[in-house]
Amino acid sequence: MLICPHCQFENPNDNKFCQNCGTSLIHKDCPQCSTQVALNTQNCPNCGAECGTIWWAIITQKIPVAISEDGVSNSSLSKLAVGSFLDPQQRYQLLEPLPDFQVMATNVEVKVRVLDCRPYQISPIGAMLEHEPKGLMMSSVDVNGIPSFAQAYIALQKDISAGIPLIHDGWEQDNIQVLFLEDRSHWQLLLDLWQDDTTHPLQILHWCYEMVQLWEVLEPVDCRQSLLELSNLRLDEDQRLGLQRLYVEESAGNLPNTAQPVNIKALGRVWETLCRKSQRTHIGSVVHMLEDLEVGKIETLAQLRSRLEEIATELESPQNPDFSNLEAQYTPAPTMFPDDDHDADAEEINDRNEDAPTILLSMQLKSVEDTGRTDVGRQRNHNEDYFGIQSNLQKVELPRSRTLQARGLYILCDGMGGHAGGEVASELAVKTVQQYFQENWVSPELPTVETIRQAVYLANQKIYDLNQQDSRSGVGRMGTTLVMLLMQNTRAVVAHVGDSRLYRLTRKGGLVQVTVDHEVGQREISKGVEPSIAYARPDAYQLTQALGPRDENLLHPDVEFFEIHEDTLLLLASDGLSDNDLLESNYQTHLEPLLSSGVNLELGLSDLIDLANEYNGHDNITAILIRVKVCPNQQSFQ
C-alpha cells in the first residue's frame, strides 16, 4: 500500500493520487525551489537540490561466492552497475558502484547509497513495526526472509532516538542479505568536533554522557560494540550523538576493536583515543577519570555516571583551576544530570533515558527563520485574521568567534464583529502594537511585563474607542484575540488575550501548548471543574477576554517568559488552525520535520494551512512559524 505523505491515508499501490486528500503519490515538491519532481529522481532538475529518498544499504553474502576458472562470479549482484536495481521490483536503485566481487567472495560487507523510487510504499519491516508490539525479536526465518542481523534494529525501533539509525527495509534471498538504513553517511564525525579547539568542554562531557546512555540501550541487544568504532560515531545537525549503524558483538569480527572485551573499560579507551587524536588540552579531572576506568576503579555505569556528575559540577565554577587554565576560552554553563535509579530493570532503561534531563549548556543563536501566512478558509467569504512580523538579525564574525543577535516581534490576531468589524479590529491591534514597540523597545533586553501589558492595553483602547464612536453594542461590537511573541536572542516572552495560541515544539519535549485559552471552559477548569464537565456547557468556547469590547479594567492579558535551550519551532496559530486538536494529532508529520534546517519553512507552513483547510475549513486560518537553531555558547571571556 502507499501511505500518503500528507494525511497518512493508506492507498492501493497503483494510485497516482491519495483517495483521501488528493495529494500526488508520484511526485513531490523540491524542498528548495518547490519544483514538482518525480519520486524516482535524485536531484531537482531546476535547482539541483537532492530531493530523492536515499537509504544506506548494507549488503552481505552468507557464504563465499564461487568464482569460475575464467574469473566470473556467479553472484546475482555481480553484474549490477550504477543505476541498476537491487530488487526485482525495481524499487531500490544503486547510486554508487558495487566493489569487485572477488572481494565480495570473502564475505565482507558492502555499504552503498540507494535511491528509493517508491518511497510512499510501506515496506514489510515498516508494516511490522507499525503493528507489532514493542521490543519484538524474531528468528532469521520469520517475516518473509527478513535477515537475522536486522533483529537488533527492529528491537530498538520503538525506543528510537537520535542515537539509533532507522531501519527501513531488508531481505534475505539467494545467499544475499540486504538491509536498508537511514543514510547517515553525510553526518559529521564525532572526532572532527571533539578535536575542534572551539568546542566547549561541557559539550564533550555531554557526548560522553550520551555514550553512557546508548551503552545501556545497546547492552540488551548485544550491540555495545557499535560505540567502540570511531568512524561509527556521528553527529546530526544539532550535534546530537548518533550511530551510523549497529554492530552485533558476536558477529563484529571485521572491526579493529573486537579483540578487547566489551566493557566500560573499552568505552574509556574510546574516550582516551578521542582525546589523544584531538591533541588539545583536556581537563585534569577527565584525565583522572580515564585513568580510573583503565585500572578498574570505575567498574559500573552507576559509578561512571557519578564521576561525570562530579566533573560537571566542577565545571560550573569559573574558579576551577583546570577550567581557568584552558586560556579562559570558555564561558561556564549550568550543568544538570539525571538522578536515575541505577539498579532499575533493563526494560526501564529506555524510559529513564527518554525522560532524563541532560547537560544544560549556555546556548547562543545559530540561526532564526520565520514565515507567516493567512487564509480565508473554505466557508468564510472574508478574512478577519491579521498578522505582523518584524525581525532583525545581526551577525558579527571575528577570527575565533561568530555571534548572531536576533530580535523579533510576532503578532497574530483573530478578529470578530463581522465584515468591516473584525477585519478592522485585528489589523488595528497589530499595527498599534508594532508602533508601540518601535517607540518603547529600544534596550537590548526584552521589555518588562508592565511594558508589554501597556502595549495590549493601548491596542484595546484603540478598538474600544471605535466601538464607542460608532455606538456599537452587544454582538455588534468589534474585537479581536491577540497572541504575540517577543524574542531577544535565546530569551522570549509571550502575551495573549483570547484563544489564539502559541505552541512550542522541540525534539525532546514534543509539542507543548504554551498559552491557555481565555474561554469559559478553561475558566471552569481553573476553578476545579472536571474538563469533561466544563466543556459540556453550551457556552464552553465563548471567549472570556478579547481586545475591544470592554475597557482595560476588565482586561487581564497573560504574560510568560521562557528560555530557548534547544532547537525549537514556535507556532502562533488562530483557532482555525488549532481547532479539533488538529496540531496535537498531526504535529509529528507536519511540524517535526520543520525542525530541520534543510526543510523549507514556507512550504511547510503551506502544507499546514492545506491540512487545516481539509479538516478545519470552517474558519479563517492564520499561522506564524519561527525556527530557532541554537548551539553551545563558545564565546571567550572579554
Beta strands, then each sheet from edge to edge (+ up, - down):
strand 1: 2-3
strand 2: 10-11
strand 3: 27-29
strand 4: 36-38
strand 5: 53-61
strand 6: 92-94
strand 7: 110-116
strand 8: 167-173
strand 9: 176-182
strand 10: 188-189
strand 11: 233-235
strand 12: 241-243
strand 13: 363-375
strand 14: 385-398
strand 15: 401-416
strand 16: 479-480
strand 17: 482-488
strand 18: 491-497
strand 19: 501-506
strand 20: 510-513
strand 21: 558-563
strand 22: 568-573
strand 23: 621-632
sheet 1: 1+ 2-
sheet 2: 3+ 4-
sheet 3: 6+ 7- 5+ 9- 8+
sheet 4: 10+ 11- 12+
sheet 5: 13+ 23- 22+ 19- 20+
sheet 6: 14+ 15- 16+
sheet 7: 14+ 15- 17+ 18- 21+
end
